[in-house]
């Protein structure tokens, strides 16, 4: 399963998808996950991707095979 | 968005948080919600930082991140507080782009303090230029306003 951890005031909320699911519902879940990442990026959030067991800030396109993404809050001074 | 609705997902980047008081998560949060959010935030922070950094943070109470861009600078991260600047030498400190030794950097929406510490770690390690761009230098230490 792939998943996105959305860091928010609840601590986190998680959405998941099955990259191997070859069903309409499975493809829709992947598309929705990609859309959430794109929307967060467009609003200034950073995206972290787990690579080799380690989270790194990522600029690449959404990868449904990724184990885990995390949406990181934009930062501001003061 | 269907997925957000299906998962009951709160997308904080769509919300204006300016009206929420400092160090508050906003309406609908009581002691139980704060406790649950902090516990979940700690789990995410641990996964984000990795075991070694997590243990260092627990043991020391801070995490040090060496600057890639400013020679002689180490950023000290403490949970829920301003970033402290530590310079190797007085000469290094004299070249600081900031007039003070603390940087105020907040998330734009409320987060558990421990979770934001992990976020700041990622920013400093992977996107230091963004921290340098937004940081507000301050002459003294203080709690951050947008975490709880």
Backbone of each chain as ProteinMPNN parsed JSONL, in Angstrom:
{"seq_chain_A": "XXXXXXXXXXXXXXXXXXXXXXXXXXXXXXXXXXXXXXXXXXXXXXXXXXXXXXXXXXXXXXXXXXXXXXXXXXXXXX", "coords_chain_A": {"N_chain_A": [[0.836, -1.204, 0.0], [0.464, 2.231, -0.791], [0.861, 5.44, 0.75], [-0.282, 8.641, 1.957], [0.754, 10.866, 4.354], [-0.892, 13.314, 5.919], [0.064, 16.027, 7.505], [-1.48, 17.716, 10.007], [-3.584, 19.695, 12.206], [-4.617, 17.648, 13.67], [-2.582, 16.025, 14.201], [-1.943, 13.892, 12.397], [-3.377, 12.784, 9.336], [-4.245, 10.053, 7.305], [-4.132, 8.896, 3.984], [-4.66, 6.198, 1.786], [-3.583, 3.953, -0.841], [-3.72, 1.253, -3.192], [-1.156, 0.301, -5.097], [-1.118, -1.805, -6.825], [-3.65, -2.412, -7.478], [-5.912, -3.196, -9.93], [-8.36, -1.992, -10.667], [-11.274, -0.003, -11.237], [-11.876, 1.516, -9.006], [-9.465, 1.373, -7.625], [-7.727, 2.7, -9.383], [-8.902, 5.179, -9.304], [-8.419, 5.917, -6.664], [-5.663, 6.254, -6.697], [-5.475, 8.375, -8.495], [-6.78, 10.341, -7.028], [-5.083, 10.6, -4.845], [-2.834, 11.628, -6.118], [-3.896, 14.034, -6.909], [-4.34, 15.332, -4.474], [-1.73, 15.709, -3.576], [-0.831, 17.432, -5.607], [-2.515, 19.619, -5.23], [-1.779, 20.462, -2.643], [0.902, 21.146, -3.072], [0.515, 23.266, -4.842], [-0.482, 25.114, -3.109], [1.664, 25.849, -1.649], [2.786, 23.986, 0.067], [5.376, 21.718, 1.128], [6.618, 18.601, -0.089], [7.337, 15.506, 1.225], [9.103, 12.528, 0.611], [9.396, 9.081, 1.185], [12.397, 7.564, 0.879], [14.399, 4.823, 0.428], [13.906, 4.176, 3.101], [14.068, 6.624, 4.343], [12.944, 9.926, 4.992], [12.767, 12.475, 2.582], [12.743, 15.785, 1.257], [10.898, 16.329, -1.659], [10.791, 16.94, -5.143], [9.792, 15.764, -7.325], [7.559, 14.203, -9.8], [4.375, 12.746, -8.869], [4.547, 9.477, -7.608], [3.032, 6.512, -7.852], [4.007, 4.153, -6.896], [5.474, 4.736, -4.729], [6.333, 4.311, -1.298], [5.593, 5.985, 0.801], [4.358, 9.241, 1.249], [4.606, 12.547, 2.601], [2.833, 15.404, 3.562], [4.035, 18.535, 4.004], [3.919, 21.345, 6.073], [3.745, 24.713, 4.784], [6.162, 27.289, 5.537], [6.602, 30.247, 7.564], [7.993, 33.394, 8.509], [8.227, 34.844, 11.812]], "CA_chain_A": [[0.0, 0.0, 0.0], [1.09, 3.543, -0.699], [0.068, 6.307, 1.618], [0.1, 10.035, 2.186], [0.502, 11.381, 5.697], [-1.195, 14.741, 5.89], [0.297, 16.627, 8.815], [-2.405, 18.82, 10.279], [-3.738, 19.922, 13.649], [-4.975, 16.381, 14.307], [-1.361, 15.238, 14.271], [-1.845, 13.456, 11.014], [-4.427, 11.957, 8.763], [-3.583, 9.212, 6.304], [-4.907, 8.303, 2.893], [-3.904, 5.057, 1.256], [-3.984, 3.361, -2.105], [-3.02, 0.019, -3.536], [-0.598, 0.534, -6.433], [-1.3, -2.986, -7.669], [-5.075, -2.615, -7.735], [-6.261, -2.932, -11.327], [-9.799, -1.79, -10.706], [-11.638, 1.413, -11.405], [-11.768, 2.144, -7.688], [-8.041, 1.492, -7.317], [-7.16, 3.776, -10.208], [-9.462, 6.446, -8.802], [-7.726, 6.243, -5.409], [-4.342, 6.774, -7.079], [-5.684, 9.702, -9.086], [-7.127, 11.276, -5.95], [-3.853, 10.841, -4.072], [-2.02, 12.534, -6.928], [-4.563, 15.346, -6.904], [-4.1, 15.95, -3.16], [-0.326, 16.169, -3.585], [-0.737, 18.59, -6.508], [-3.207, 20.739, -4.591], [-0.953, 20.938, -1.526], [2.061, 21.833, -3.66], [0.064, 24.539, -5.413], [-0.729, 26.034, -1.989], [2.923, 26.178, -0.981], [3.294, 22.919, 0.937], [6.465, 20.882, 0.634], [6.265, 17.181, -0.093], [8.42, 14.611, 1.612], [8.92, 11.165, 0.098], [10.263, 8.115, 1.855], [13.307, 6.936, -0.077], [15.323, 3.942, 1.165], [13.612, 4.232, 4.532], [14.358, 7.942, 4.906], [12.134, 10.985, 4.394], [13.5, 13.591, 1.961], [11.866, 16.686, 0.511], [10.866, 15.793, -3.016], [10.22, 17.838, -6.153], [9.436, 14.964, -8.493], [6.141, 13.897, -10.011], [3.786, 11.733, -7.998], [4.895, 8.1, -7.953], [2.1, 5.643, -7.11], [4.741, 3.029, -6.293], [6.172, 5.208, -3.52], [5.807, 3.73, -0.061], [4.986, 6.977, 1.695], [4.567, 10.679, 1.113], [4.103, 13.354, 3.715], [2.612, 16.8, 3.188], [4.736, 19.346, 4.996], [3.337, 22.693, 6.11], [4.583, 25.854, 4.396], [6.684, 28.008, 6.701], [6.601, 31.711, 7.503], [8.739, 34.006, 9.603], [7.463, 35.617, 12.784]], "C_chain_A": [[0.867, 1.249, 0.0], [0.253, 4.419, 0.211], [0.628, 7.726, 1.647], [-0.243, 10.356, 3.637], [0.276, 12.878, 5.557], [-1.011, 15.282, 7.299], [-0.664, 17.8, 8.98], [-2.636, 18.899, 11.788], [-4.18, 18.656, 14.396], [-3.743, 15.504, 14.55], [-1.058, 14.706, 12.889], [-3.146, 12.791, 10.62], [-3.802, 11.246, 7.573], [-4.573, 8.817, 5.218], [-4.037, 7.25, 2.216], [-4.444, 4.612, -0.092], [-3.174, 2.089, -2.322], [-2.467, 0.178, -4.952], [-0.822, -0.645, -7.377], [-2.758, -3.197, -8.061], [-5.417, -2.231, -9.174], [-7.785, -2.858, -11.465], [-10.072, -0.3, -10.873], [-11.472, 2.172, -10.087], [-10.3, 2.372, -7.305], [-7.391, 2.615, -8.096], [-7.656, 5.14, -9.731], [-8.747, 6.879, -7.52], [-6.346, 6.831, -5.704], [-4.476, 8.188, -7.652], [-5.996, 10.74, -8.011], [-5.902, 11.601, -5.081], [-2.961, 11.835, -4.816], [-2.585, 13.958, -6.895], [-4.316, 16.075, -5.573], [-2.671, 16.491, -3.077], [-0.206, 17.443, -4.433], [-1.378, 19.82, -5.868], [-2.371, 21.327, -3.459], [0.269, 21.69, -2.045], [1.667, 23.208, -4.184], [-0.195, 25.581, -4.332], [0.524, 26.276, -1.146], [3.475, 25.11, -0.061], [4.508, 22.251, 0.287], [5.998, 19.426, 0.723], [7.505, 16.366, 0.255], [8.079, 13.212, 1.112], [9.887, 10.237, 0.825], [11.084, 7.37, 0.807], [14.33, 6.131, 0.708], [15.152, 4.095, 2.679], [13.786, 5.597, 5.173], [13.5, 8.997, 4.207], [13.015, 12.101, 3.845], [12.489, 14.486, 1.243], [12.026, 16.392, -0.976], [10.203, 16.792, -3.959], [9.633, 17.063, -7.334], [7.94, 14.759, -8.651], [5.672, 12.797, -9.077], [4.109, 10.329, -8.509], [3.981, 7.155, -7.17], [2.782, 4.45, -6.462], [5.46, 3.441, -5.002], [5.507, 4.611, -2.283], [5.027, 4.771, 0.735], [5.36, 8.394, 1.274], [4.109, 11.352, 2.402], [3.93, 14.789, 3.213], [3.095, 17.675, 4.333], [4.216, 20.781, 4.925], [4.29, 23.729, 5.517], [5.054, 26.577, 5.658], [6.657, 29.515, 6.457], [7.384, 32.248, 8.694], [7.817, 34.75, 10.553], [6.293, 34.889, 13.381]], "O_chain_A": [[1.877, 1.318, 0.701], [-0.933, 4.16, 0.415], [1.809, 7.971, 1.402], [-1.369, 10.148, 4.088], [1.163, 13.613, 5.124], [-1.83, 15.027, 8.182], [-0.656, 18.747, 8.194], [-1.946, 18.229, 12.556], [-4.119, 18.61, 15.625], [-3.855, 14.382, 15.043], [-0.034, 15.036, 12.291], [-3.906, 12.306, 11.458], [-2.919, 11.793, 6.912], [-5.713, 8.45, 5.504], [-2.823, 7.412, 2.097], [-5.6, 4.86, -0.435], [-2.113, 1.882, -1.733], [-3.238, 0.189, -5.912], [-0.726, -0.494, -8.595], [-3.065, -4.062, -8.881], [-5.233, -1.084, -9.581], [-8.396, -3.564, -12.268], [-9.194, 0.538, -10.67], [-10.995, 3.306, -10.057], [-9.939, 3.407, -6.745], [-6.604, 3.389, -7.552], [-6.919, 6.125, -9.755], [-8.498, 8.067, -7.316], [-5.912, 7.78, -5.052], [-3.689, 9.078, -7.331], [-5.53, 11.877, -8.08], [-5.721, 12.738, -4.645], [-2.407, 12.76, -4.221], [-1.844, 14.94, -6.859], [-4.108, 17.288, -5.555], [-2.439, 17.589, -2.573], [0.439, 18.409, -4.027], [-0.845, 20.925, -5.958], [-2.265, 22.546, -3.329], [0.628, 22.743, -1.518], [2.388, 24.189, -3.998], [-0.137, 26.783, -4.593], [0.445, 26.844, -0.057], [4.532, 25.304, 0.538], [4.643, 22.225, -0.936], [5.11, 19.081, 1.503], [8.569, 16.523, -0.344], [6.931, 12.771, 1.178], [11.049, 10.578, 1.047], [10.547, 6.649, -0.034], [15.045, 6.675, 1.55], [16.127, 4.139, 3.429], [13.672, 5.734, 6.391], [13.345, 8.971, 2.986], [13.894, 12.611, 4.539], [11.502, 14.001, 0.691], [13.138, 16.23, -1.479], [9.192, 17.408, -3.623], [9.043, 17.655, -8.237], [7.154, 15.092, -7.765], [6.472, 12.018, -8.56], [3.961, 10.038, -9.695], [4.137, 7.011, -5.957], [2.211, 3.805, -5.583], [5.986, 2.596, -4.279], [4.29, 4.433, -2.231], [3.954, 4.492, 1.271], [6.519, 8.695, 0.985], [3.333, 10.795, 3.178], [4.797, 15.316, 2.515], [2.629, 17.569, 5.467], [4.092, 21.354, 3.842], [5.501, 23.643, 5.717], [4.423, 26.486, 6.712], [6.684, 29.988, 5.321], [7.427, 31.625, 9.755], [6.755, 35.229, 10.154], [5.578, 35.447, 14.213]]}, "seq_chain_B": "XXXXXXXXXXXXXXXXXXXXXXXXXXXXXXXXXXXXXXXXXXXXXXXXXXXXXXXXXXXXXXXXXXXXXXXXXXXXXXXXXXXXXXXXXXXXXXXXXXXXXXXXXXXXXXXXXXXXXXXXXXXXXXXXXXXXXXXXXXXXXXXXXXXX", "coords_chain_B": {"N_chain_B": [[-13.366, 17.418, -3.149], [-13.212, 13.969, -3.765], [-11.675, 11.938, -2.435], [-10.689, 13.259, -0.179], [-13.064, 13.795, 1.111], [-14.008, 11.204, 1.528], [-12.122, 10.159, 3.286], [-12.414, 11.807, 5.372], [-10.735, 13.938, 5.456], [-8.871, 16.663, 6.623], [-7.827, 19.466, 5.0], [-5.492, 21.565, 5.581], [-4.244, 23.581, 4.174], [-6.146, 24.866, 2.738], [-7.493, 26.528, 4.37], [-8.049, 29.548, 6.158], [-6.092, 30.532, 8.744], [-5.571, 32.707, 10.254], [-7.11, 33.903, 12.203], [-7.087, 32.231, 14.348], [-6.219, 31.802, 17.739], [-2.903, 32.243, 19.202], [-0.862, 29.373, 19.671], [-2.903, 27.592, 19.66], [-5.154, 25.03, 18.497], [-7.429, 25.702, 17.312], [-11.059, 25.847, 16.951], [-13.18, 23.342, 18.498], [-11.401, 21.713, 19.722], [-10.555, 19.979, 22.534], [-9.074, 18.971, 25.713], [-8.671, 16.178, 25.276], [-8.501, 15.989, 22.498], [-6.243, 17.525, 21.99], [-4.32, 15.988, 23.318], [-4.421, 13.6, 21.859], [-3.698, 14.507, 19.308], [-1.086, 15.397, 19.801], [0.135, 12.997, 20.511], [-0.107, 11.522, 18.141], [1.274, 13.208, 16.463], [3.838, 12.925, 17.518], [4.41, 10.31, 16.793], [4.513, 10.552, 14.012], [6.601, 12.368, 13.774], [8.723, 10.858, 14.745], [8.888, 8.862, 12.785], [9.534, 10.474, 10.647], [11.952, 11.7, 11.325], [13.603, 9.532, 11.771], [15.118, 6.8, 13.585], [17.613, 7.307, 14.866], [17.962, 10.126, 14.972], [15.635, 10.711, 16.345], [16.074, 9.505, 18.851], [18.277, 11.005, 19.646], [17.116, 13.532, 19.874], [15.294, 13.05, 21.925], [17.034, 12.387, 24.009], [18.838, 14.559, 24.252], [17.23, 16.794, 24.042], [17.295, 18.525, 22.002], [18.021, 19.04, 18.498], [20.758, 19.221, 16.366], [21.538, 20.84, 13.341], [23.686, 21.021, 10.744], [24.662, 23.809, 8.804], [24.498, 24.013, 5.254], [24.927, 26.133, 3.693], [25.858, 28.404, 5.002], [28.92, 29.077, 6.252], [30.309, 27.632, 9.179], [28.049, 27.592, 10.738], [25.603, 26.202, 12.884], [22.354, 25.013, 13.198], [20.192, 24.927, 15.892], [17.61, 22.937, 16.872], [14.809, 23.056, 18.893], [12.022, 21.671, 20.542], [9.08, 23.281, 19.744], [10.134, 25.822, 20.021], [11.989, 28.827, 19.099], [14.453, 28.718, 16.458], [17.773, 28.207, 17.333], [20.843, 29.861, 16.738], [24.082, 28.73, 16.291], [27.391, 29.541, 16.244], [30.578, 28.644, 14.953], [32.896, 30.213, 15.254], [33.841, 33.557, 16.218], [34.426, 35.057, 13.986], [32.955, 33.706, 12.008], [30.405, 34.238, 12.97], [30.329, 36.966, 12.594], [29.85, 37.163, 9.94], [27.241, 36.557, 9.677], [23.986, 36.565, 8.193], [21.996, 37.551, 9.705], [20.948, 39.756, 12.354], [20.58, 38.789, 14.892], [20.503, 35.967, 17.247], [18.471, 34.099, 17.189], [15.943, 32.476, 15.312], [12.724, 33.01, 14.172], [10.448, 30.84, 13.025], [7.539, 29.643, 11.743], [4.906, 27.177, 11.174], [2.387, 27.631, 8.638], [-0.08, 26.833, 9.352], [-1.809, 25.416, 12.231], [0.036, 23.036, 14.124], [1.054, 20.079, 15.94], [3.755, 20.642, 18.183], [5.98, 18.929, 18.226], [5.798, 17.611, 15.819], [6.155, 19.652, 13.993], [8.79, 20.263, 14.536], [10.099, 18.137, 13.33], [9.428, 18.714, 10.698], [10.79, 21.132, 10.347], [13.371, 20.205, 10.556], [13.594, 18.72, 8.177], [13.285, 20.803, 6.305], [15.573, 22.372, 6.917], [17.639, 20.603, 6.388], [17.173, 19.799, 3.71], [16.18, 21.943, 2.252], [17.345, 24.441, 2.858], [17.628, 27.051, 1.956], [15.058, 28.037, 1.8], [14.319, 28.346, 4.472], [16.162, 30.304, 5.204], [15.212, 32.34, 3.619], [12.65, 32.964, 4.677], [12.891, 33.285, 7.432], [12.484, 35.027, 10.519], [14.578, 37.032, 12.221], [15.334, 37.155, 15.708], [15.919, 38.733, 18.89], [15.8, 37.241, 21.205], [14.902, 34.138, 22.905], [11.865, 32.248, 22.477], [8.576, 30.756, 22.788], [7.108, 29.19, 19.919], [4.418, 30.497, 17.907], [2.501, 29.195, 16.338], [2.261, 26.566, 16.887], [1.364, 23.807, 19.022]], "CA_chain_B": [[-12.509, 16.314, -3.61], [-13.823, 12.748, -3.241], [-10.817, 11.231, -1.47], [-10.664, 14.042, 1.052], [-14.352, 13.576, 1.768], [-14.127, 9.807, 1.945], [-11.233, 9.915, 4.418], [-12.631, 12.825, 6.401], [-9.43, 14.605, 5.493], [-8.807, 18.123, 6.75], [-6.731, 19.99, 4.18], [-5.297, 22.866, 6.244], [-3.764, 24.597, 3.224], [-7.304, 25.543, 2.142], [-8.176, 27.249, 5.443], [-7.388, 30.739, 6.696], [-5.895, 30.294, 10.172], [-5.095, 33.948, 10.882], [-7.966, 34.271, 13.341], [-6.925, 31.267, 15.447], [-5.268, 32.328, 18.738], [-1.583, 31.629, 19.281], [-0.67, 28.092, 20.37], [-4.197, 26.917, 19.7], [-5.483, 24.262, 17.294], [-8.682, 26.199, 16.778], [-12.286, 25.386, 17.611], [-13.474, 21.91, 18.497], [-10.312, 20.973, 20.346], [-10.493, 19.938, 23.993], [-7.876, 18.279, 26.208], [-8.477, 14.862, 24.632], [-8.065, 16.176, 21.109], [-4.84, 17.963, 22.033], [-3.474, 14.847, 23.715], [-4.389, 12.659, 20.739], [-2.926, 15.125, 18.226], [0.346, 15.399, 20.17], [0.632, 11.62, 20.452], [0.04, 11.155, 16.729], [2.361, 14.036, 15.945], [5.103, 12.328, 17.95], [4.652, 9.126, 15.952], [4.923, 11.009, 12.677], [7.935, 12.972, 13.904], [9.685, 9.758, 14.894], [9.058, 8.244, 11.464], [10.143, 11.452, 9.742], [13.344, 11.946, 11.723], [14.387, 8.297, 11.854], [15.362, 6.399, 14.98], [18.82, 7.908, 15.456], [17.653, 11.52, 15.3], [14.582, 10.717, 17.362], [16.7, 9.218, 20.149], [19.101, 12.17, 19.992], [16.206, 14.594, 20.322], [14.763, 12.675, 23.246], [18.099, 12.375, 25.003], [19.449, 15.879, 24.424], [16.235, 17.865, 24.069], [17.472, 19.344, 20.803], [18.701, 18.444, 17.342], [21.614, 20.173, 15.656], [21.619, 20.648, 11.888], [24.783, 21.82, 10.208], [24.29, 24.56, 7.603], [25.219, 23.752, 4.005], [25.075, 27.388, 2.944], [26.535, 29.438, 5.792], [30.047, 28.435, 6.92], [30.458, 27.775, 10.622], [26.747, 27.719, 11.412], [24.775, 25.056, 13.243], [21.009, 25.36, 13.667], [19.731, 24.072, 16.998], [16.149, 22.802, 16.903], [14.191, 22.641, 20.148], [10.594, 21.47, 20.27], [8.167, 24.377, 20.049], [10.828, 27.082, 20.279], [12.71, 29.411, 17.978], [15.725, 28.083, 16.091], [18.941, 28.892, 17.897], [22.0, 29.856, 15.84], [25.353, 28.488, 16.986], [28.492, 29.805, 15.302], [31.846, 28.033, 15.375], [33.861, 31.239, 15.67], [33.356, 34.936, 16.16], [34.52, 35.483, 12.572], [31.779, 33.156, 11.317], [29.22, 34.98, 13.436], [30.357, 38.32, 12.019], [29.336, 37.073, 8.566], [25.834, 36.129, 9.727], [23.033, 37.447, 7.498], [20.982, 38.023, 10.648], [21.537, 40.521, 13.454], [20.315, 38.131, 16.169], [20.859, 34.549, 17.315], [17.297, 33.231, 17.159], [15.096, 32.632, 14.129], [11.329, 32.633, 14.373], [9.879, 30.199, 11.834], [6.31, 28.936, 12.119], [4.077, 26.646, 10.086], [1.304, 28.584, 8.373], [-1.289, 26.332, 10.022], [-1.448, 24.823, 13.526], [0.548, 21.664, 14.159], [1.747, 19.711, 17.175], [5.112, 21.188, 18.153], [6.975, 17.891, 17.915], [5.689, 17.309, 14.385], [6.774, 20.751, 13.252], [10.243, 20.13, 14.693], [10.55, 17.223, 12.267], [9.316, 19.453, 9.43], [11.906, 22.093, 10.273], [14.582, 19.425, 10.291], [13.632, 18.438, 6.733], [13.547, 22.065, 5.597], [16.966, 22.795, 7.102], [18.542, 19.641, 5.738], [16.956, 19.628, 2.265], [15.766, 23.184, 1.579], [17.799, 25.479, 3.799], [17.438, 28.381, 1.369], [13.702, 28.47, 2.124], [14.355, 28.823, 5.86], [16.892, 31.577, 5.191], [14.359, 33.338, 2.96], [11.47, 33.39, 5.436], [13.131, 33.391, 8.876], [12.466, 36.344, 11.163], [15.56, 37.023, 13.314], [14.823, 37.707, 16.963], [17.022, 38.865, 19.861], [15.634, 36.364, 22.38], [14.198, 32.882, 22.702], [10.434, 32.297, 22.817], [7.756, 29.7, 22.204], [6.511, 29.507, 18.626], [3.015, 30.853, 18.063], [1.558, 28.447, 15.508], [2.287, 25.149, 17.272], [0.775, 23.589, 20.365]], "C_chain_B": [[-12.981, 15.02, -2.955], [-12.982, 12.078, -2.161], [-10.81, 11.941, -0.125], [-11.959, 13.825, 1.828], [-14.443, 12.167, 2.332], [-13.29, 9.537, 3.199], [-11.471, 10.911, 5.557], [-11.4, 13.689, 6.579], [-9.582, 16.114, 5.652], [-7.585, 18.602, 5.977], [-6.428, 21.412, 4.651], [-4.814, 23.964, 5.307], [-4.916, 25.339, 2.555], [-7.988, 26.489, 3.134], [-7.367, 28.473, 5.858], [-7.315, 30.603, 8.226], [-5.528, 31.568, 10.919], [-5.861, 34.294, 12.156], [-7.79, 33.337, 14.538], [-5.892, 31.802, 16.439], [-3.939, 31.578, 18.723], [-1.62, 30.345, 20.107], [-1.979, 27.337, 20.571], [-4.386, 26.134, 18.401], [-6.793, 24.729, 16.689], [-9.875, 25.563, 17.452], [-12.435, 23.87, 17.534], [-12.396, 21.069, 19.142], [-10.386, 21.105, 21.862], [-9.24, 19.189, 24.418], [-7.613, 16.941, 25.527], [-7.953, 15.005, 23.212], [-6.605, 16.632, 21.061], [-3.92, 16.784, 22.345], [-3.328, 13.877, 22.548], [-3.53, 13.217, 19.602], [-1.431, 15.098, 18.544], [0.931, 13.988, 20.092], [0.846, 11.192, 19.003], [1.173, 11.943, 16.092], [3.726, 13.467, 16.312], [5.429, 11.094, 17.113], [5.144, 9.523, 14.573], [6.326, 11.602, 12.735], [9.002, 11.895, 13.999], [9.959, 9.097, 13.545], [9.782, 9.194, 10.502], [11.627, 11.623, 10.056], [14.216, 10.701, 11.624], [14.796, 8.051, 13.295], [16.535, 7.135, 15.622], [18.544, 9.353, 15.881], [16.609, 11.615, 16.406], [15.181, 10.487, 18.753], [17.578, 10.385, 20.602], [18.228, 13.293, 20.537], [15.658, 14.288, 21.71], [15.826, 12.8, 24.338], [18.599, 13.783, 25.314], [18.428, 16.99, 24.637], [16.389, 18.824, 22.906], [18.129, 18.517, 19.706], [19.537, 19.517, 16.679], [21.668, 19.817, 14.17], [22.686, 21.591, 11.355], [24.33, 22.524, 8.919], [25.139, 24.122, 6.413], [25.607, 25.057, 3.326], [25.88, 28.453, 3.684], [27.659, 28.796, 6.607], [30.056, 28.7, 8.431], [29.158, 27.829, 11.4], [26.119, 26.35, 11.678], [23.426, 25.583, 13.737], [20.639, 24.402, 14.797], [18.209, 24.103, 17.063], [15.707, 22.317, 18.267], [12.687, 22.62, 19.941], [9.787, 22.693, 20.707], [8.825, 25.727, 20.284], [11.504, 27.604, 19.006], [13.996, 28.636, 17.694], [16.859, 28.905, 16.698], [20.12, 28.755, 16.935], [23.273, 29.701, 16.659], [26.48, 28.633, 15.968], [29.78, 29.21, 15.845], [32.797, 29.072, 15.936], [33.207, 32.613, 15.59], [33.398, 35.463, 14.726], [33.331, 34.97, 11.773], [30.528, 33.953, 11.693], [29.161, 36.38, 12.825], [29.82, 38.33, 10.589], [27.869, 36.642, 8.52], [24.937, 37.093, 8.947], [21.992, 38.037, 8.444], [21.638, 38.778, 11.813], [21.39, 39.851, 14.817], [20.572, 36.624, 16.084], [19.661, 33.602, 17.418], [16.484, 33.53, 15.898], [13.691, 32.153, 14.459], [10.784, 32.113, 13.041], [8.695, 29.36, 12.296], [5.708, 28.226, 10.916], [2.941, 27.633, 9.824], [-0.036, 28.076, 8.908], [-0.89, 25.562, 11.283], [-1.014, 23.361, 13.403], [1.053, 21.36, 15.566], [3.217, 20.125, 17.081], [6.153, 20.146, 17.752], [6.969, 17.573, 16.415], [6.359, 18.414, 13.567], [8.295, 20.738, 13.415], [10.81, 19.215, 13.604], [10.465, 17.906, 10.905], [10.487, 20.417, 9.264], [13.226, 21.379, 9.986], [14.704, 19.139, 8.788], [13.935, 19.702, 5.941], [15.024, 22.442, 5.714], [17.94, 21.866, 6.381], [18.427, 19.686, 4.214], [16.629, 20.926, 1.532], [16.105, 24.382, 2.474], [17.527, 26.878, 3.268], [16.034, 28.922, 1.675], [13.634, 29.002, 3.565], [15.048, 30.182, 5.917], [16.0, 32.684, 4.619], [13.254, 33.869, 3.883], [11.765, 33.742, 6.901], [13.098, 34.836, 9.359], [13.45, 36.313, 12.333], [15.022, 37.725, 14.55], [15.953, 37.757, 17.993], [16.905, 37.931, 21.063], [14.845, 35.112, 22.015], [12.726, 33.044, 23.093], [9.745, 31.075, 22.227], [7.246, 30.138, 20.841], [5.002, 29.697, 18.789], [2.028, 29.953, 17.337], [1.618, 26.932, 15.78], [1.72, 25.023, 18.687], [1.313, 22.31, 20.976]], "O_chain_B": [[-13.136, 14.965, -1.735], [-13.494, 11.698, -1.108], [-10.912, 11.311, 0.927], [-11.947, 13.687, 3.051], [-14.893, 11.959, 3.459], [-13.705, 8.774, 4.072], [-10.797, 10.854, 6.586], [-11.064, 14.114, 7.684], [-10.325, 16.758, 4.911], [-6.457, 18.2, 6.26], [-7.042, 22.364, 4.17], [-4.959, 25.148, 5.612], [-4.689, 26.338, 1.873], [-8.95, 27.172, 2.781], [-6.137, 28.427, 5.9], [-8.339, 30.564, 8.907], [-5.205, 31.512, 12.106], [-5.313, 34.906, 13.072], [-8.292, 33.625, 15.625], [-4.805, 32.212, 16.032], [-3.862, 30.429, 18.288], [-2.325, 30.256, 21.112], [-2.139, 26.559, 21.512], [-3.862, 26.506, 17.352], [-7.223, 24.206, 15.661], [-9.721, 24.82, 18.421], [-11.898, 23.213, 16.642], [-12.467, 19.84, 19.115], [-10.292, 22.205, 22.405], [-8.429, 18.811, 23.573], [-6.466, 16.607, 25.234], [-7.084, 14.251, 22.775], [-5.832, 16.19, 20.211], [-2.877, 16.61, 21.715], [-2.231, 13.387, 22.28], [-2.732, 12.493, 19.007], [-0.608, 14.815, 17.672], [2.07, 13.801, 19.665], [1.858, 10.572, 18.676], [1.937, 11.413, 15.285], [4.662, 13.521, 15.513], [6.587, 10.861, 16.767], [6.066, 8.916, 14.029], [7.143, 11.363, 11.846], [10.068, 12.016, 13.395], [11.106, 8.808, 13.202], [10.55, 8.754, 9.647], [12.456, 11.683, 9.148], [15.426, 10.799, 11.417], [14.818, 8.968, 14.117], [16.461, 7.538, 16.783], [18.853, 9.751, 17.005], [16.685, 12.475, 17.282], [14.839, 11.183, 19.71], [17.622, 10.716, 21.787], [18.563, 13.925, 21.539], [15.572, 15.172, 22.562], [15.547, 13.26, 25.445], [18.763, 14.156, 26.475], [18.699, 17.986, 25.307], [15.684, 19.831, 22.833], [18.703, 17.456, 19.95], [19.05, 20.626, 16.457], [21.821, 18.654, 13.797], [22.589, 22.81, 11.504], [23.696, 21.915, 8.058], [26.341, 23.891, 6.545], [26.507, 25.086, 2.486], [26.512, 29.304, 3.058], [27.389, 28.053, 7.55], [29.843, 29.822, 8.889], [29.169, 28.086, 12.604], [26.109, 25.47, 10.817], [23.365, 26.478, 14.58], [20.769, 23.187, 14.649], [17.602, 25.152, 17.28], [16.176, 21.285, 18.746], [12.143, 23.469, 19.234], [9.807, 23.087, 21.873], [8.161, 26.677, 20.698], [11.576, 26.916, 17.988], [14.551, 27.984, 18.579], [16.892, 30.13, 16.586], [20.367, 27.681, 16.388], [23.509, 30.452, 17.605], [26.512, 27.932, 14.957], [30.042, 29.263, 17.047], [33.433, 28.85, 16.966], [32.158, 32.789, 14.971], [32.521, 36.217, 14.305], [32.761, 35.698, 10.96], [29.709, 34.292, 10.839], [28.08, 36.912, 12.571], [29.389, 39.368, 10.085], [27.325, 36.392, 7.444], [25.113, 38.308, 9.035], [21.206, 38.902, 8.058], [22.761, 38.461, 12.205], [22.002, 40.289, 15.792], [20.822, 36.079, 15.009], [19.836, 32.419, 17.707], [16.357, 34.68, 15.479], [13.494, 31.044, 14.957], [10.675, 32.855, 12.065], [8.839, 28.475, 13.14], [5.958, 28.61, 9.774], [2.575, 28.396, 10.718], [-1.02, 28.816, 8.913], [0.248, 25.105, 11.392], [-1.617, 22.57, 12.677], [1.435, 22.27, 16.302], [3.846, 19.977, 16.033], [7.096, 20.451, 17.022], [8.015, 17.299, 15.825], [7.041, 18.144, 12.578], [9.012, 21.165, 12.509], [11.866, 19.489, 13.033], [11.33, 17.703, 10.053], [11.093, 20.51, 8.197], [14.082, 21.891, 9.264], [15.776, 19.296, 8.203], [14.746, 19.68, 5.015], [15.655, 22.792, 4.717], [18.947, 22.313, 5.833], [19.432, 19.621, 3.506], [16.786, 20.999, 0.313], [15.251, 25.21, 2.791], [17.229, 27.79, 4.04], [15.849, 30.134, 1.794], [12.962, 29.999, 3.83], [14.58, 31.099, 6.593], [16.035, 33.823, 5.085], [12.954, 35.063, 3.879], [10.967, 34.427, 7.54], [13.61, 35.742, 8.702], [13.192, 35.643, 13.333], [14.346, 38.75, 14.458], [16.849, 36.913, 17.968], [17.837, 37.846, 21.863], [14.209, 35.039, 20.963], [12.387, 33.875, 23.936], [10.249, 30.443, 21.299], [6.98, 31.321, 20.625], [4.388, 29.13, 19.693], [0.844, 29.939, 17.674], [1.096, 26.13, 15.006], [1.616, 25.998, 19.431], [0.941, 21.956, 22.095]]}, "name": "protein", "num_of_chains": 2, "seq": "XXXXXXXXXXXXXXXXXXXXXXXXXXXXXXXXXXXXXXXXXXXXXXXXXXXXXXXXXXXXXXXXXXXXXXXXXXXXXXXXXXXXXXXXXXXXXXXXXXXXXXXXXXXXXXXXXXXXXXXXXXXXXXXXXXXXXXXXXXXXXXXXXXXXXXXXXXXXXXXXXXXXXXXXXXXXXXXXXXXXXXXXXXXXXXXXXXXXXXXXXXXXXXXXXXXXXXXXXXXXXXXXXX"}
